[in-house]
Amino acid sequence: MKRVLCLILAVCLFFSGCSLSGERMKEPVTFYYPRRVYQYGAEDGVIAAEQREASGHRKDLSYLLALYLIGPTDESLYAPLPRGVRFLKADQQDDAVTLELTDTTQSMTEAEFTLACACLTMTCLSITDAESVTILSGSRTVTMSRDNLTLYDNSTEATEETK
């Protein structure tokens, strides 16, 4: 009898644990972060998506960007902005988002800043209905949209000759 009771308790514990891990996000948003190690030949080889919960804040751009600054939960990704960089302003007018950051000219190279801007642009485009994102930081200004972001370079693939 004790063995049956132990077996029933073990099964109950097993199934109660399964229900916790099977919980889905209620209001997921997609954030984009750079990979620590690039995966060559993949569309998400440099910048990868990460789902986060935004319950009750789906339309709050300032909240979502503050959540973004915390960084990714996936250890294969990293936060593109250095510690200490903050959003001074986040504004959406019609189909354009404008983000103003603290000055990054001393803490980031041009390449690092461009990669961070690409990640921020993709994140803003995924969480808003905007079509372009302008990012200001000190003397730097960058405007990006889906049209001018190249995320996959297939120029080295062999092309088939036609005769």
Secondary structure, DSSP 4 states (H G I P E B T S, - for coil): -HHHHHHHHHHHHHHHHHHHHTPPPSSEEEEEEEBSS--TTSTTSSEEEEEEE-TT-TT-HHHHHHHHHH--SSTTB--SSPTT--EEEEEEETTEEEEEE---TTT--HHHHHHHHHHHHHHHHHHSS-SEEEEEETTEEEEEEGGG------TTSPPPP--
